[in-house]
Amino acid sequence: MTELDFLSAIGDRPLCMFERALALLWVDRSGRSQQGSQRRRNLQPACEAHGYPKQNSSRLNSRLAADRRTSKATREAWKLHPKGRQELAADFDLLRSHRPVKPSDSVLSRRLFQGTRGYIEKVVSQINASYDAGLYDCCAVMCRRLLETLLIELYEKHHRAHEIKGGDGQFLMFSGLLSVFEKDAHFHPGRNTSRGLKDFKTLGDLSAHNRRFNAGKDDIDRVRDGLRVAAEELLHIAGLTPATAVAA
């Protein structure tokens, strides 16, 4: 994780410039963190270079001098004591191993699923994030999971969940769910929804089960519009549009 990545990761935290300066002392790009202290010059310009507002350098240096976790390493450089590093690690270690994902609507609009179910919203976020990261097989598999979930929600809403379970009592996989849904005379999905489900089935099966197939951006783009139409109609049939989901 680069220094820029780290500062971006803490960007939405309510930290003052002094606390960001401590964070800069803590993060170590060169791998010297095991030595117990990180020497760093020009903390204020470094923070400002990453978009933080200009601060009073004298005030910042006074606070660093007064804090028990820091001390002067040289005339111009500060260091973080080992105990101070350990204290800050409780807050920052997770950020070094996990880079926050920027919210996106690249495949499906999050607004369409907002207020439905928390687990559905998380799947949609993962669909968009994996697409943005170029992980197209992951994206396809998560799209498949979304459609499976919506079909199950639909049958549970109408108290017919037993019709989409196998002999072992477990819910059918996507192909089985789709087969039951297509033959069901109780529901009347639009033509575009039916086409979207069928078009996605091929891609979903390949990404999930074919070891020699790797999905590409064009594969996702080709089924994206149909996926959106199908997902929205399944939400409606399942009573999971935001307004009805809140009341449910």
VENGIKA-V397814 format. One record per residue. N is the residue number from 0. RES is the residue in one small letter. PSI is psi in whole degrees, -180 to 180 (999 if undefined). NEAR is the number of other C-alpha atoms within 8 Angstrom. Layout:
BEGIN
<<N:RES:PSI:NEAR> <N:RES:PSI:NEAR>>
END
This chain:
BEGIN
<<0:m:125:7> <1:t:166:6> <2:e:-40:10> <3:l:-43:7> <4:d:-43:9> <5:f:-46:12> <6:l:-33:9> <7:s:-37:8> <8:a:-31:10> <9:i:8:8> <10:g:-31:6> <11:d:7:6> <12:r:144:5> <13:p:68:4> <14:l:142:7> <15:c:174:6> <16:m:-37:9> <17:f:-44:10> <18:e:-34:8> <19:r:-34:10> <20:a:-41:11> <21:l:-40:9> <22:a:-38:9> <23:l:-35:10> <24:l:-32:13> <25:w:-45:11> <26:v:138:9> <27:d:108:11> <28:r:-25:8> <29:s:0:4> <30:g:18:6> <31:r:9:10> <32:s:-25:10> <33:q:-14:6> <34:q:-9:6> <35:g:-19:10> <36:s:154:12> <37:q:122:13> <38:r:136:10> <39:r:133:9> <40:r:159:7> <41:n:55:8> <42:l:-42:9> <43:q:-51:11> <44:p:-33:7> <45:a:-42:8> <46:c:-43:12> <47:e:-34:10> <48:a:-22:7> <49:h:15:8> <50:g:1:6> <51:y:151:7> <52:p:157:5> <53:k:136:6> <54:q:167:7> <55:n:113:6> <56:s:-36:7> <57:s:-43:6> <58:r:-41:7> <59:l:-45:12> <60:n:-34:8> <61:s:-40:8> <62:r:-38:9> <63:l:-39:10> <64:a:-32:10> <65:a:-19:6> <66:d:134:8> <67:r:-15:7> <68:r:-13:9> <69:t:160:12> <70:s:168:12> <71:k:132:10> <72:a:-43:9> <73:t:-171:6> <74:r:-33:5> <75:e:-7:8> <76:a:149:11> <77:w:155:14> <78:k:155:13> <79:l:126:16> <80:h:153:11> <81:p:-41:8> <82:k:-39:7> <83:g:-38:11> <84:r:-41:13> <85:q:-40:8> <86:e:-43:8> <87:l:-26:10> <88:a:-31:8> <89:a:-31:7> <90:d:-33:7> <91:f:-16:8> <92:d:-41:8> <93:l:-35:7> <94:l:-27:11> <95:r:-28:9> <96:s:-12:7> <97:h:117:6> <98:r:119:8> <99:p:141:6> <100:v:133:5> <101:k:129:5> <102:p:143:6> <103:s:155:9> <104:d:33:8> <105:s:-33:8> <106:v:-52:8> <107:l:141:11> <108:s:126:9> <109:r:-30:11> <110:r:-31:5> <111:l:-29:9> <112:f:-3:13> <113:q:131:9> <114:g:9:10> <115:t:-84:12> <116:r:141:9> <117:g:-41:7> <118:y:-29:6> <119:i:-42:11> <120:e:-39:12> <121:k:-39:8> <122:v:-43:11> <123:v:-41:14> <124:s:-39:11> <125:q:-34:10> <126:i:-50:15> <127:n:-42:14> <128:a:-42:12> <129:s:-36:12> <130:y:-46:13> <131:d:-31:8> <132:a:0:6> <133:g:18:7> <134:l:77:9> <135:y:-32:13> <136:d:-43:11> <137:c:-43:10> <138:c:-46:14> <139:a:-42:14> <140:v:-39:11> <141:m:-34:12> <142:c:-42:11> <143:r:-43:12> <144:r:-40:10> <145:l:-47:11> <146:l:-40:10> <147:e:-46:11> <148:t:-44:9> <149:l:-37:12> <150:l:-40:13> <151:i:-44:12> <152:e:-39:9> <153:l:-49:13> <154:y:-33:12> <155:e:-37:9> <156:k:-37:9> <157:h:15:8> <158:h:42:6> <159:r:27:9> <160:a:-29:10> <161:h:-22:5> <162:e:-13:5> <163:i:27:13> <164:k:148:11> <165:g:-175:8> <166:g:-22:5> <167:d:1:5> <168:g:0:6> <169:q:153:7> <170:f:145:8> <171:l:159:10> <172:m:178:7> <173:f:-45:11> <174:s:-43:8> <175:g:-42:9> <176:l:-44:13> <177:l:-38:10> <178:s:-43:8> <179:v:-44:9> <180:f:-42:9> <181:e:-31:7> <182:k:-4:6> <183:d:117:7> <184:a:-10:5> <185:h:-29:4> <186:f:148:6> <187:h:73:5> <188:p:152:7> <189:g:163:6> <190:r:-41:6> <191:n:-33:9> <192:t:-46:14> <193:s:-42:11> <194:r:-40:9> <195:g:-42:14> <196:l:-43:12> <197:k:-43:8> <198:d:-40:10> <199:f:-31:12> <200:k:-43:11> <201:t:-49:8> <202:l:-43:11> <203:g:-42:12> <204:d:-42:9> <205:l:-47:9> <206:s:-34:15> <207:a:-32:8> <208:h:-18:6> <209:n:111:8> <210:r:-15:5> <211:r:0:4> <212:f:134:7> <213:n:122:7> <214:a:151:11> <215:g:174:8> <216:k:-42:9> <217:d:-34:6> <218:d:-43:9> <219:i:-43:12> <220:d:-34:8> <221:r:-31:7> <222:v:-1:11> <223:r:-47:10> <224:d:-42:9> <225:g:-37:14> <226:l:-42:12> <227:r:-45:9> <228:v:-46:11> <229:a:-45:13> <230:a:-42:11> <231:e:-41:9> <232:e:-38:10> <233:l:-37:11> <234:l:-45:12> <235:h:-47:9> <236:i:-35:8> <237:a:-1:13> <238:g:31:10> <239:l:19:11> <240:t:149:12> <241:p:-45:11> <242:a:-43:8> <243:t:-29:9> <244:a:-37:12> <245:v:-37:8> <246:a:-22:5> <247:a:999:4>>
END
